[in-house]
């Protein structure tokens, strides 16, 4: 396994409930290091650009509204096989199907308000990281 970087978002439902520290503790306990992090408030247009891959899907507008509803925490996680590890720690998108101890099992309110986002592939991670961070902000 190689050391990788992946992108993570702590979503509005979680930041609104002050869960940032609890969620990051789970990432860190799994061996992931936070090498860049900031709290931002997206506009609906910015969320739309980020989620453009879903533009034709029926949930796209609702997703963009949700992601612009409250501040989010965007971050870069680093570690051995970080993409897969992050997805394992997050759990299944549907919290009812997520494993015990995962972020979504413990904190998600619904499929839509599922507390976290994580990259699904190295190419996606690189694109998502570049959307929110300059190279100078990656300080691992």
Secondary structure in CASP SS format (residue, H / E / C, confidence):
PFRMAT SS
TARGET T0000
AUTHOR 0000-0000-0000
METHOD secondary structure of the structure
MODEL  1
X C 1.00
X C 1.00
X E 1.00
X E 1.00
X E 1.00
X E 1.00
X E 1.00
X E 1.00
X E 1.00
X E 1.00
X C 1.00
X H 1.00
X H 1.00
X H 1.00
X H 1.00
X H 1.00
X C 1.00
X C 1.00
X C 1.00
X H 1.00
X H 1.00
X H 1.00
X H 1.00
X H 1.00
X H 1.00
X H 1.00
X H 1.00
X H 1.00
X H 1.00
X C 1.00
X C 1.00
X C 1.00
X E 1.00
X E 1.00
X E 1.00
X E 1.00
X E 1.00
X E 1.00
X E 1.00
X E 1.00
X C 1.00
X C 1.00
X C 1.00
X H 1.00
X H 1.00
X H 1.00
X H 1.00
X H 1.00
X H 1.00
X H 1.00
X C 1.00
X H 1.00
X H 1.00
X H 1.00
X C 1.00
X C 1.00
X C 1.00
X C 1.00
X C 1.00
X H 1.00
X H 1.00
X H 1.00
X H 1.00
X H 1.00
X H 1.00
X H 1.00
X H 1.00
X C 1.00
X C 1.00
X C 1.00
X C 1.00
X E 1.00
X E 1.00
X E 1.00
X E 1.00
X E 1.00
X E 1.00
X E 1.00
X E 1.00
X E 1.00
X C 1.00
X H 1.00
X H 1.00
X H 1.00
X H 1.00
X H 1.00
X H 1.00
X H 1.00
X H 1.00
X H 1.00
X C 1.00
X C 1.00
X C 1.00
X C 1.00
X H 1.00
X H 1.00
X H 1.00
X C 1.00
X C 1.00
X C 1.00
X C 1.00
X C 1.00
X H 1.00
X H 1.00
X H 1.00
X H 1.00
X H 1.00
X C 1.00
X C 1.00
X C 1.00
X C 1.00
X C 1.00
X C 1.00
X C 1.00
X C 1.00
X E 1.00
X E 1.00
X E 1.00
X C 1.00
X C 1.00
X C 1.00
X H 1.00
X H 1.00
X H 1.00
X H 1.00
X H 1.00
X H 1.00
X H 1.00
X H 1.00
X H 1.00
X H 1.00
X H 1.00
X C 1.00
X C 1.00
X H 1.00
X H 1.00
X H 1.00
X C 1.00
X C 1.00
X C 1.00
END
